[in-house]
Amino acid sequence: MNESAIPTFDNTYAGLGAGFSSSLAPTAVSKPGLIRINHEIAVSLGFDPIVLASEQGLNVLAGNALFEGMEPIATVYAGHQFGQFNPQLGDGRAILLGEVVRQDGQRFDIQLKGAGPTPYSRGGDGRAPLGPVLREYIVSEAMAAMGIPTTRSLAAVTTGELVYREEPLWGAVLTRVASSHIRIGTFQFFAAKGMLTELRQLADHVIGRHFPEIAGGEKPYLNLLQKVLHRQAELVAKWQNIGFIHGVMNTDNVLLSGETIDYGPCAFLDEFKPEKVFSSIDRGGRYAFENQPSIAHWNVMNLAQTLLPLIDENTEHAVAQAQEVVDQFPILFESAYQRGINRKLGLRDDAVAGLELGQNFLQLLASSKIDFTLAFRRLAEMRSESIGVGQDFGDPVIDLFNFPGAFNEWIGKWQQTISQSDLKADDLDMIYRENPVFVPRNHLIEEAILAAYQDDFGLFEQLLNRVTDPFNYKREDIKFASPPLPEQVVQQTFCGT
């Protein structure tokens, strides 16, 4: 094999020591089969897609073999799960193969999800059914296409083996890419055990990997908290502005890199309901759509608690400094959210009028049970129509959706505000690129998964192609832009573990 066909691995997390992870190889499967290689990601990381799709590459992606330089490990962490602290969790069905450094110097983890049991599996089989693998592939790549920080999907393969949940299901393995898999829960593991040396080692590693600009500063660990808080505020604001419900915002599912991770019971809103919950395991509505900002705030507060002994030897002083940082979250979130909603309304980032307009628009969506995605997309088209300028994002969605009369007064105020703004026709791209026409709708994902279990991946490919080009609409793609019919509505999603 040509040595340039795969990147060089540089496994710094494995080098932190045995206390951070367990070394083990993935568990081999009987008959791996290729579903898809993400050519864009493969090339950007230095992989030859042809090699990845070869028999050797397929065996690596399935967990049957390793490329040279890989040092597979399962990492340990803790976490608050639905508010209850578990002092030891860890990669129960994921194995980190190693890290690669892209040409621009950015480092990425390469991880297999569904690669077999680990020391942290807690009696589980460590496998993943095909459905959750396809869901994560579709949604993570859609998020990336919409500009949302996220883990990515490098490849998906079948295993030729059944996994047993409520019923036997065909198994699969996802190859996931992330800037790192270090979580708030990773810090909680060492803090809960009073392992201060390892906690400092972890914090220094994160600073060097993600925030080198603060290394060597006067208060690096307080600045680390500030950086993570800012990224979480920005990330959740983006979720709120596209109608995304994560579903399981436990502290072990919060990456310090600020990327979205774990697409188990996630969903996108169809009709707008702020109180909406999809996850079957979220019986109390802790992670409802409207609660996501406050939960993100709470999660960062838990990170702050782990960093106290690093921030200052005097606990009282450390608490005061950390609290001052944590208290900034609502302000940072509101600022990020407001910039986003202004763009979705076709206004300048700093438009004061956007706050009231946005709130009133969402209230109308909720009271009228209007589809979230199509309502905002229709605004983009109305903005284009109001200044008599065409646009390059395909056909209008007016055949699919138009506002009922209850919106007339609001639309009048919005159009008046638009007319008074100093945005020009050249700014039309902004409102279109903030308002996708295609999102991974729950019923379409479920339909694609059901077909895949019958060995038909055609709908998976079609849906993936649409949601990774989310802003350009053609009428022949109406199936992928349409809200569900009453009989197609998905009320619950499942974690897939």
C-alpha positions in Angstrom: 0.0 0.0 0.0 1.2 3.5 -0.8 2.3 5.1 2.5 0.7 8.4 1.4 -2.7 6.7 1.2 -3.2 7.1 5.0 -2.2 9.9 7.3 0.4 9.7 10.0 -1.1 9.0 13.4 0.1 11.0 16.5 -1.7 9.7 19.5 -1.3 12.3 22.3 -4.3 11.3 24.3 -3.1 7.7 24.5 0.2 9.1 25.7 -1.4 10.8 28.8 -1.2 7.5 30.7 -3.2 4.4 31.8 -5.4 6.5 34.1 -7.1 8.2 31.2 -8.0 5.2 29.1 -7.7 1.4 28.5 -5.7 0.0 25.6 -7.7 -2.6 23.6 -8.4 -3.5 20.0 -11.8 -3.4 18.5 -13.7 -6.7 18.4 -13.7 -8.3 14.9 -16.9 -8.8 13.0 -17.8 -11.7 10.7 -18.7 -10.0 7.4 -18.1 -6.3 7.0 -19.8 -4.5 4.2 -19.4 -0.9 3.0 -22.3 1.5 3.3 -20.5 4.8 2.6 -17.2 6.6 2.6 -17.3 10.4 3.2 -14.9 11.4 0.4 -14.7 15.0 1.5 -13.7 14.2 5.1 -11.4 11.4 4.0 -9.4 13.6 1.7 -9.2 16.5 4.1 -7.7 14.1 6.8 -5.2 12.6 4.4 -6.9 9.3 3.6 -7.2 8.0 0.1 -10.9 7.1 -0.3 -10.1 4.3 -2.6 -7.9 2.7 0.1 -10.7 3.2 2.7 -13.1 1.4 0.4 -10.7 -1.4 -0.3 -10.8 -4.8 1.5 -8.0 -3.6 3.9 -9.7 -0.3 4.6 -13.1 -1.9 5.1 -11.5 -4.2 7.7 -10.1 -1.2 9.5 -13.5 0.6 9.5 -15.2 -2.5 10.8 -12.7 -3.1 13.6 -11.0 -6.2 12.1 -7.6 -4.5 11.4 -5.6 -1.4 12.1 -3.6 1.0 10.0 0.0 1.5 11.0 0.4 4.0 13.8 -3.1 3.5 15.3 -3.1 3.0 19.1 -6.7 2.0 20.0 -8.0 3.0 23.4 -11.3 3.4 25.2 -11.4 6.5 27.3 -12.8 6.8 30.8 -15.1 9.6 32.1 -17.9 10.3 34.5 -21.0 12.4 34.0 -24.4 13.8 35.2 -27.0 11.7 33.4 -30.4 13.4 33.7 -29.1 15.3 36.7 -27.8 12.2 38.5 -24.0 11.9 38.9 -22.4 8.6 37.8 -18.7 8.6 38.9 -17.6 6.2 36.2 -18.8 5.9 32.7 -16.5 5.7 29.7 -16.5 4.6 26.1 -18.8 1.6 26.4 -19.1 0.9 22.6 -16.6 3.3 21.1 -12.8 2.9 20.5 -10.5 5.7 19.7 -8.2 4.5 17.0 -5.9 7.5 17.2 -5.3 11.1 16.1 -4.3 12.6 12.8 -3.1 16.1 12.0 -4.5 17.8 9.0 -2.4 19.9 6.7 -3.6 23.1 8.4 -2.2 21.7 11.7 -5.6 20.9 13.2 -5.8 17.6 15.1 -8.7 15.1 14.8 -9.7 11.9 16.6 -10.7 8.9 14.6 -13.1 6.8 16.5 -15.1 3.6 15.8 -18.6 3.6 17.3 -20.1 0.1 17.8 -16.7 -1.6 17.8 -17.4 -4.0 20.6 -17.3 -4.2 24.4 -14.8 -2.2 26.5 -14.0 -2.1 30.2 -16.7 0.6 30.5 -19.5 -1.3 28.7 -21.3 -2.1 32.0 -22.5 -5.4 30.7 -23.4 -4.2 27.3 -22.4 -5.7 24.0 -20.6 -2.6 22.8 -22.3 -2.9 19.4 -24.5 -0.5 17.5 -27.6 -1.3 15.4 -27.7 -0.1 11.8 -30.4 2.5 12.5 -28.6 4.7 15.0 -25.5 4.6 12.8 -27.4 5.9 9.8 -29.1 8.5 11.9 -25.8 9.9 13.2 -24.3 9.9 9.7 -27.3 11.8 8.3 -27.7 14.3 11.1 -24.0 15.0 11.8 -23.4 15.7 8.1 -26.5 17.9 7.9 -25.4 19.9 10.9 -22.0 20.5 9.3 -23.6 21.6 6.1 -25.7 24.2 8.0 -22.6 25.5 9.7 -23.2 24.0 13.2 -20.0 22.7 15.0 -20.3 19.0 15.1 -18.5 15.7 15.0 -18.4 14.2 11.5 -19.0 10.9 9.9 -16.0 9.4 7.9 -17.6 6.1 7.1 -20.3 3.6 7.9 -20.1 -0.1 7.5 -22.3 -3.1 8.2 -21.0 -6.0 10.4 -22.9 -9.0 9.0 -24.0 -9.7 12.6 -27.1 -9.2 14.6 -27.3 -7.1 17.7 -30.1 -7.8 20.2 -32.2 -5.0 21.6 -36.0 -5.3 21.8 -35.6 -7.3 18.7 -32.7 -8.6 16.6 -31.3 -5.9 14.4 -28.5 -5.8 11.9 -25.3 -4.2 13.3 -23.1 -1.5 11.9 -20.0 0.6 12.9 -19.7 4.3 12.4 -16.3 6.0 12.0 -16.6 9.3 13.8 -14.3 12.3 13.6 -14.0 15.0 16.2 -11.5 17.7 17.2 -11.4 15.6 20.4 -13.7 13.5 22.5 -12.8 15.2 25.8 -15.9 15.9 27.7 -17.0 17.8 30.8 -17.5 14.3 32.2 -13.8 13.6 31.6 -13.0 16.4 34.0 -15.6 15.2 36.4 -14.1 11.7 36.6 -10.7 13.0 37.9 -12.3 15.7 40.1 -14.6 13.3 41.8 -11.7 11.0 42.7 -9.5 13.9 43.9 -6.9 13.1 41.3 -5.5 16.6 41.1 -2.3 15.7 39.2 -4.3 14.0 36.4 -6.9 16.9 36.4 -4.2 19.4 35.8 -2.6 17.1 33.2 -6.0 16.9 31.4 -6.6 20.7 31.6 -3.1 21.4 30.2 -3.7 18.9 27.4 -7.0 20.6 26.4 -5.4 24.0 26.5 -2.6 22.8 24.3 -4.9 21.1 21.9 -7.8 23.5 21.6 -6.8 26.8 23.2 -3.0 27.3 22.8 -3.5 31.0 22.9 -4.1 30.9 26.6 -1.2 28.6 27.5 1.3 30.4 29.7 -1.1 33.1 30.7 -1.7 34.4 34.2 -4.9 32.4 34.7 -5.0 29.6 32.2 -7.6 27.4 33.9 -10.0 30.3 34.5 -9.5 31.2 30.8 -10.2 27.6 29.9 -13.5 27.9 31.6 -14.3 31.1 29.8 -13.4 29.6 26.4 -15.6 26.5 26.9 -18.5 28.6 28.2 -18.3 30.8 25.1 -18.3 27.9 22.7 -21.2 26.2 24.5 -23.2 29.4 24.4 -22.6 29.9 20.7 -23.3 26.2 20.0 -26.7 26.0 21.7 -27.7 29.3 20.2 -27.2 27.7 16.8 -29.3 24.7 17.9 -32.2 27.0 18.9 -32.0 28.8 15.6 -32.4 25.7 13.5 -35.0 23.9 15.7 -32.6 21.1 16.8 -33.3 19.1 19.9 -30.3 17.2 21.2 -32.3 15.0 23.5 -29.6 13.9 25.9 -27.5 16.9 27.2 -25.7 14.9 29.9 -22.3 16.3 30.9 -20.7 13.2 29.4 -22.1 14.4 26.0 -20.6 17.9 26.2 -17.3 18.3 24.3 -14.9 21.0 25.4 -14.2 21.6 21.7 -17.7 23.0 21.3 -18.8 20.4 18.8 -22.2 18.6 18.9 -21.8 15.0 19.8 -24.1 12.0 20.4 -27.0 12.0 17.9 -29.0 9.2 19.6 -32.4 10.5 20.4 -32.0 13.9 18.6 -34.7 15.4 16.4 -35.7 18.5 14.5 -38.9 20.4 15.2 -41.6 20.1 12.6 -44.4 22.4 14.0 -42.9 24.8 16.5 -43.5 23.7 20.1 -41.0 25.2 22.6 -41.8 22.6 25.2 -41.3 19.7 22.7 -39.5 16.5 23.9 -38.8 13.6 21.6 -36.4 11.4 23.5 -38.1 8.3 25.0 -35.8 8.4 28.0 -36.5 12.0 28.9 -39.7 11.4 30.8 -39.5 14.6 32.8 -38.8 16.9 29.9 -35.4 17.9 31.3 -34.0 18.3 27.8 -37.0 19.9 26.1 -36.2 22.3 23.3 -36.9 25.4 25.4 -34.7 24.1 28.3 -31.5 23.6 26.2 -29.9 27.0 27.0 -30.4 26.6 30.8 -29.1 23.0 30.7 -26.0 24.1 28.8 -25.5 26.8 31.5 -25.8 24.1 34.2 -23.4 21.8 32.5 -20.7 24.5 32.3 -21.3 25.2 36.0 -20.3 21.6 36.6 -17.2 22.0 34.6 -16.4 25.1 36.7 -16.7 23.0 39.9 -14.0 20.6 38.6 -11.6 23.4 37.8 -11.8 25.1 41.2 -8.6 23.6 42.7 -6.7 24.6 39.5 -8.1 28.1 39.4 -6.9 29.1 42.9 -5.6 27.2 46.0 -8.0 29.3 48.1 -11.4 27.7 47.5 -13.3 30.9 48.3 -11.3 32.9 45.8 -11.6 30.1 43.2 -15.4 30.0 43.6 -15.7 33.8 43.3 -13.7 33.8 40.1 -15.4 30.9 38.5 -18.9 32.2 39.4 -18.1 35.5 37.7 -17.3 33.6 34.5 -20.3 31.2 34.7 -22.6 34.1 35.3 -21.7 35.4 31.8 -23.4 32.5 30.1 -27.0 34.0 29.7 -25.5 37.2 28.3 -23.3 35.3 25.8 -26.1 33.0 24.8 -28.6 35.8 24.3 -26.1 37.7 22.2 -25.3 34.7 20.0 -29.0 33.8 19.7 -30.0 37.3 18.8 -27.4 37.6 16.1 -28.7 34.3 14.6 -32.4 35.3 14.7 -31.6 38.7 13.2 -29.9 36.9 10.3 -32.9 34.6 9.9 -35.1 37.6 9.7 -32.9 39.3 7.1 -31.6 42.0 9.5 -28.2 43.2 10.6 -26.6 41.3 13.4 -27.0 44.3 15.8 -30.6 45.2 14.8 -32.5 46.1 18.0 -35.9 45.5 16.4 -35.0 41.9 15.7 -35.5 40.9 19.4 -39.2 41.7 19.6 -39.9 40.6 16.0 -38.3 37.3 16.6 -40.1 36.6 19.8 -43.5 37.6 18.3 -42.8 35.4 15.2 -42.1 32.4 17.4 -45.2 33.0 19.4 -47.2 33.0 16.2 -45.6 29.8 15.0 -46.5 28.1 18.3 -50.1 29.3 18.5 -50.7 28.5 14.8 -48.8 25.2 14.9 -46.7 26.2 12.0 -43.7 24.3 10.6 -40.5 25.9 11.9 -38.2 25.3 8.9 -40.6 26.2 6.1 -41.8 29.4 7.9 -38.3 30.8 8.1 -37.5 29.7 4.6 -40.7 31.4 3.3 -39.5 34.7 5.0 -36.3 34.4 2.9 -38.3 34.2 -0.3 -40.6 37.1 0.8 -37.5 39.2 1.4 -36.3 38.4 -2.1 -39.7 39.3 -3.5 -40.0 42.5 -1.6 -37.0 44.1 -3.4 -37.8 42.5 -6.8 -34.6 40.6 -7.0 -34.3 36.9 -7.9 -32.2 34.5 -6.0 -30.0 31.5 -6.7 -31.4 29.0 -4.3 -33.8 27.2 -6.5 -37.6 27.1 -6.6 -39.8 28.8 -4.0 -41.5 26.8 -1.2 -44.8 28.7 -1.6 -46.2 25.6 -3.2 -45.5 23.9 0.1 -46.2 26.6 2.6 -47.5 30.2 2.9 -48.5 32.1 6.0 -52.1 32.2 7.2 -53.9 35.5 7.8 -52.9 35.5 11.5 -49.4 36.5 10.4 -50.5 39.5 8.3 -49.9 42.2 11.0 -46.5 40.7 11.9 -45.4 40.5 8.3 -46.4 44.1 7.8 -44.1 45.2 10.8 -41.3 42.9 9.6 -41.5 44.3 6.0 -41.5 47.9 7.4 -38.4 47.0 9.5 -36.7 45.5 6.5 -37.4 48.5 4.3 -35.7 50.8 6.9 -32.6 48.6 7.1 -29.5 49.4 5.1 -29.1 45.8 3.8 -28.9 45.6 0.1 -29.7 43.0 -2.5 -26.2 41.6 -2.2 -27.1 40.6 1.4 -29.8 38.2 0.2 -27.4 35.2 0.5 -27.4 35.7 4.2 -31.0 35.2 4.9 -31.1 32.1 2.6 -28.1 30.6 4.2 -29.6 31.0 7.7 -32.8 29.3 6.6 -32.4 25.9 5.1 -35.2 24.2 3.2 -34.0 20.7 3.9 -33.4 19.4 7.5 -33.2 15.7 8.5 -36.9 15.4 9.3 -37.7 12.6 11.7 -40.1 10.7 9.5 -37.7 10.7 6.6 -34.8 9.4 8.8 -37.1 6.6 10.1 -38.2 5.8 6.5 -34.6 5.6 5.4 -33.7 3.3 8.3 -36.5 0.9 7.7 -35.5 0.6 4.0 -31.9 0.0 5.0 -32.9 -2.8 7.3 -34.3 -4.4 4.1 -30.9 -3.8 2.4 -32.1 -0.8 0.5 -29.9 2.2 1.1 -31.3 4.3 -1.8 -33.4 6.6 0.4 -30.5 7.0 2.9 -28.4 8.3 0.0 -31.1 10.6 -1.3 -31.8 12.1 2.1 -28.1 12.5 2.8 -27.6 14.3 -0.5 -30.5 16.7 0.2 -29.6 17.6 3.7 -25.9 18.2 2.9 -27.0 20.8 0.3 -29.7 22.3 2.6 -30.3 25.7 1.0 -31.0 24.8 -2.6 -34.5 23.6 -3.5 -36.0 22.1 -6.6 -39.6 21.1 -6.8 -38.8 17.5 -7.6 -37.3 17.3 -4.1 -40.6 18.2 -2.5 -40.7 14.9 -0.5 -37.6 15.9 1.4 -38.8 19.4 2.2 -42.3 18.5 3.2 -43.5 18.3 6.8 -44.9 14.9 7.8 -48.5 13.9 7.2 -50.4 13.2 10.4 -49.8 9.5 10.1 -46.0 10.1 9.5 -45.4 12.2 12.6 -42.6 10.8 14.9 -43.5 11.4 18.5 -40.5 9.6 20.1 -36.9 9.0 19.3 -34.6 6.4 20.9 -31.0 6.5 22.0 -30.1 3.3 20.1 -27.7 1.9 22.7 
